[in-house]
């Protein structure tokens, strides 16, 4: 802490008004923390040191208006160098810079720029010019800012195109995913319908087979019953014939009984019995009727 305090005190001692001269101090790094504690130091001279790079927190020194980094060994500037929005004068003479960060375009207050004796990209070197006098250095600031703004705009367009392509690709992937899901749903639906149709066909086939078995069984049953039914017609004539013969037998039996009764009542001692008397009387009446009938027939024949 004492070392830091001493260093801060020495920097404060070097402060002359708003100018802080740290040139020819053999610095390998920039004391950003101590510089941040001196917001009045708007003019900072870091020329003729051994600076290879600037720390990222260097860009927090937004109070700087004039900055001299000439005759160092800087190979690049921090990516957010554009945060130094109050910077008006920038000297980068005799370093090892090839390009400038795109954020350089945000230095809208920059009015003076020297990029001589740097291995600049040919396009950037042409834009920056020679910067041999005040006028050329002022023109360099304007032209380089315009050039960096164009690069920034192009990068923004490329980024937008990239984002657009990525969004389109994402939409395409989402559309393909939706199409795939829809296809899978349609496939599952079709498979379900096919499965249902298969079960229905199996059910119909089982039902048809069952009906066929029942029909075959019924047919076989009818066929087994046919001989018995075909043998039935002959019995009625035999039954009728036997019935007439039975009647004839009964009549003959009755006639025989009548003759027996007549013979008994005529020839035996039972003829005086009341029953035999009635039978004999009936017999005589029948005989008389027959005789009268025969006499009548003879008379009719003679008259004719």
Secondary structure by P-SEA (a helix, b strand, c coil): caaaaaaaaaaaaaccccbbbcccccccccaaaaaaacccccbbbbcccccccccccccccccccbbbbcccccccccccccccccccbbbbcccccccccccccccccccbbbbccccccaaaaaaacccccaaaaaaaaaaaaaaaaaaaaaaaaaaaaaaaaaaaaaaaaaaaaaaaaaaaaaaaaaaaaaaaaaaaaaaaaaaaaaaaaaaaaaaaaaaaaaaaaaaaaaaaaaaaaaaaaaaaaaaaaaaaaaaaaaaaaccccccccaaaaaaaaaaaaaaaaaaaaaaaaaaaaaac
